[in-house]
Every structure is written in structure tokens, then in C-alpha cells.
Amino acid sequence: MTIHGPQARAYLLPDGHAISTAIDSVLAELNAVQQRVGRVMVVVTAAAVRDVLTGCDHDAPFDAAWAEVVEQLDGTLFASGAYWTAAGERRTFVGDFGLTDGSNAVFDMNEWTPYLDGTNRGVWEPISERLADRDGRRVFRIDLAKAAELSLD
């Protein structure tokens, strides 16, 4: 049997304290960024509903109060294209604008809504109302006025 001498380290690591400090720091930064993503995307969602309903005329009146989102299997949210007026009437973009234009509006919103997920649930869930599950998926409606008030920072 051959006896091996001391082995050289394959690579050097910082000490355990330095690694722990780096982990704590980077996880705090990551959490802060995820919360900011949540705030920005909730504001973008409110802006998207306004843009759809006003044809991007930001001075035009509109009465959308809530927008519906459905939680997907991976935990991300997708806009369904449904919204509620201030009077409580549930409407849809497809119903308002037709299949092509309404579907395109939903498609455009869903460029942003999937950034809303479990990592930033603490941002969007408090300004949302849970609705009945649909097809085994959780459904929420986001309060658009509260969403528009969130800071981007």
C-alpha cells in the first residue's frame, strides 16, 4: 500500500466568517431587489390597464378599480384580461375591444405580470383580494389605485 503525503488544496476559500457575512449581505440585497421588482411591476400593471382602457391617453377618464391575475403552477401571476369598474361590474378586455385587440392587450400585460410571484408576494398580496380558485389555481384581483400609489424605489 502506498502512503500518500499531505495533499495540496485544490483551491483556497475565504474563512467561514467572511463567507457568512457575504451570504447575509447578498441575500439582503436580493430580497430588496425582489421587493422593488414587485413594486415596479404592480405599478406597471396598473399603468397597463389604464393604457388599454384609454388608448394610452393618460388624461382620458376610465373607471377600472381592480385587475384580475391568476397564479400559475410556477407561482407567477398572469393577467386574465378581466377587470372591475369602480361600480363593481366585472368586465374583460376581449368583451370591450374584441378578440384580437383585447387578446393583444392581455398579451402585452403578461410581459410584466409574471415578475409578480412568491419572491415579492409581500408587495402585491396586501393590495389584492383573493377570489375563488379557478381550475385549481389561485385567483386574485389587484387594487389598481393602491398599485398606482406604490413607490418605484
FENFEN-V166166 format. One record per pair of residues at least 6 apart in sequence whose C-alpha atoms are under 8 Angstrom apart, sorted by the first residue. I is the first residue (numbers start at 1). J is the second residue. D is the distance in whole Angstrom. If there is no record, write none. Layout:
i=I j=J d=D
i=I j=J d=D
This chain:
i=31 j=119 d=8
i=34 j=119 d=6
i=34 j=120 d=6
i=35 j=119 d=8
i=35 j=120 d=5
i=35 j=122 d=8
i=35 j=123 d=7
i=36 j=152 d=7
i=36 j=153 d=6
i=37 j=115 d=7
i=37 j=116 d=8
i=37 j=120 d=7
i=38 j=115 d=7
i=38 j=116 d=6
i=38 j=120 d=5
i=38 j=121 d=8
i=38 j=123 d=6
i=38 j=124 d=7
i=39 j=123 d=6
i=39 j=124 d=8
i=39 j=147 d=8
i=39 j=150 d=6
i=39 j=151 d=7
i=39 j=152 d=6
i=39 j=153 d=8
i=40 j=150 d=8
i=40 j=151 d=8
i=40 j=152 d=5
i=40 j=153 d=8
i=41 j=112 d=6
i=41 j=113 d=6
i=41 j=115 d=7
i=41 j=116 d=7
i=42 j=113 d=8
i=42 j=116 d=8
i=42 j=124 d=7
i=42 j=147 d=6
i=42 j=148 d=8
i=42 j=150 d=8
i=43 j=147 d=5
i=43 j=148 d=5
i=43 j=149 d=8
i=43 j=150 d=7
i=43 j=152 d=8
i=44 j=112 d=7
i=45 j=109 d=7
i=45 j=112 d=7
i=45 j=113 d=7
i=45 j=147 d=8
i=46 j=67 d=8
i=46 j=144 d=5
i=46 j=145 d=8
i=46 j=147 d=6
i=46 j=148 d=6
i=47 j=148 d=7
i=48 j=109 d=6
i=49 j=64 d=8
i=49 j=67 d=8
i=49 j=109 d=8
i=50 j=56 d=7
i=50 j=58 d=7
i=50 j=62 d=7
i=50 j=64 d=8
i=51 j=57 d=7
i=51 j=58 d=7
i=52 j=105 d=6
i=53 j=62 d=7
i=54 j=60 d=6
i=54 j=61 d=7
i=54 j=62 d=7
i=63 j=85 d=5
i=63 j=86 d=6
i=64 j=83 d=7
i=64 j=84 d=6
i=64 j=85 d=4
i=64 j=86 d=6
i=64 j=144 d=7
i=65 j=83 d=7
i=65 j=84 d=6
i=65 j=85 d=5
i=65 j=86 d=5
i=65 j=143 d=6
i=65 j=144 d=5
i=65 j=145 d=7
i=66 j=83 d=5
i=66 j=84 d=5
i=66 j=85 d=7
i=66 j=141 d=6
i=66 j=142 d=5
i=66 j=143 d=5
i=66 j=144 d=5
i=67 j=79 d=7
i=67 j=81 d=8
i=67 j=82 d=6
i=67 j=83 d=4
i=67 j=84 d=7
i=67 j=141 d=5
i=67 j=142 d=5
i=67 j=143 d=7
i=67 j=144 d=7
i=68 j=79 d=6
i=68 j=80 d=6
i=68 j=81 d=7
i=68 j=82 d=5
i=68 j=83 d=6
i=68 j=139 d=7
i=68 j=140 d=6
i=68 j=141 d=4
i=68 j=142 d=6
i=69 j=77 d=6
i=69 j=78 d=5
i=69 j=79 d=4
i=69 j=80 d=6
i=69 j=139 d=6
i=69 j=140 d=5
i=69 j=141 d=6
i=69 j=142 d=7
i=70 j=77 d=5
i=70 j=78 d=5
i=70 j=79 d=6
i=70 j=80 d=7
i=70 j=137 d=7
i=70 j=138 d=6
i=70 j=139 d=5
i=70 j=140 d=6
i=71 j=77 d=5
i=71 j=78 d=6
i=71 j=137 d=6
i=71 j=138 d=5
i=71 j=139 d=6
i=71 j=140 d=8
i=72 j=78 d=7
i=72 j=137 d=7
i=72 j=138 d=8
i=73 j=137 d=7
i=75 j=117 d=5
i=75 j=118 d=6
i=76 j=113 d=8
i=76 j=114 d=5
i=76 j=115 d=7
i=76 j=116 d=6
i=76 j=117 d=4
i=76 j=118 d=7
i=77 j=113 d=6
i=77 j=114 d=5
i=77 j=115 d=7
i=77 j=116 d=6
i=77 j=117 d=6
i=78 j=110 d=6
i=78 j=113 d=6
i=78 j=114 d=6
i=79 j=106 d=6
i=79 j=109 d=7
i=79 j=110 d=6
i=79 j=113 d=7
i=80 j=106 d=7
i=81 j=92 d=5
i=81 j=93 d=5
i=81 j=94 d=7
i=81 j=102 d=8
i=81 j=103 d=8
i=81 j=105 d=8
i=81 j=106 d=5
i=82 j=90 d=7
i=82 j=91 d=6
i=82 j=92 d=4
i=82 j=93 d=6
i=83 j=90 d=6
i=83 j=91 d=5
i=83 j=92 d=6
i=83 j=93 d=8
i=83 j=141 d=8
i=84 j=90 d=4
i=84 j=91 d=6
i=85 j=91 d=8
i=92 j=102 d=8
i=93 j=101 d=8
i=93 j=102 d=5
i=93 j=103 d=7
i=93 j=105 d=7
i=93 j=106 d=7
i=94 j=100 d=8
i=94 j=101 d=7
i=94 j=102 d=4
i=94 j=103 d=6
i=95 j=102 d=7
i=96 j=102 d=7
i=116 j=124 d=7
i=124 j=142 d=7
i=124 j=147 d=8
i=125 j=142 d=8
i=127 j=142 d=6
i=127 j=143 d=6
i=127 j=146 d=6
i=127 j=147 d=7
i=128 j=140 d=6
i=128 j=141 d=5
i=128 j=142 d=4
i=128 j=143 d=6
i=129 j=140 d=5
i=129 j=141 d=5
i=129 j=142 d=7
i=129 j=143 d=8
i=130 j=138 d=8
i=130 j=139 d=6
i=130 j=140 d=4
i=130 j=141 d=7
i=131 j=138 d=7
i=131 j=139 d=5
i=131 j=140 d=5
i=131 j=141 d=7
i=132 j=138 d=7
i=132 j=139 d=6
i=133 j=139 d=6
